[in-house]
Amino acid sequence: YHIGKYFLNSIINTGIACVGLVLIGAPAAYALTNYDFPGKRVLNAALAGAIGLPGIMLMAPLFMMFIKIGAARSTASLWLVYIGTGVPFSVIYLSGFFSTTPRSILEAALIDGCSHAKAFWKVIFPLAQPGIVTLIVFNFIGYWNEYIWALTLCTTPAKKTLAVGLQTIVQGMGNTGNYTGLFASVVLVFLPTVVLFVMLS
């Protein structure tokens, strides 16, 4: 049933989405927490409002947009959706961690010769490790089990994720009766989340 290919696709998609969220969400959250600039309140309000926007409402317009640019059936479109829909929550969530970081630590790093970017990645970012790890776990579980977007954007067998592939296997059980293979596939679906939780707990 090509379960190994589906497993690899899910690992790649989930990993890229989680890394992308951290690389975008962490600097954005830090900037919104520690710097004043025009439109800051509007941006915070927009991010908070985006959290309450149901993702299913975005499916039709985003799918039409991907069709127009020729990316409706590509894995990159799935990455964009995962990262784009996860940024608001990630920024709001990490803002709580960065708001507790003492300002004196940043000032000390700047006095020692660090640029603002280097001070963030070398000093501030490691201090937010508990928040970063928690965010990765939450998003990993969500993206690993995600079904609707993967079903819509990854229609070719070579690009299917494990959740979509498992549904294909379930449908095939009516003809083959291979329940041993089905139960083994179910174990593969939840095993990575258990391992990740134990490693990062």
Order of alpha helices (4+ residues) and beta strands (2+ residues): alpha-alpha-alpha-alpha-alpha-alpha-alpha-alpha-alpha-alpha
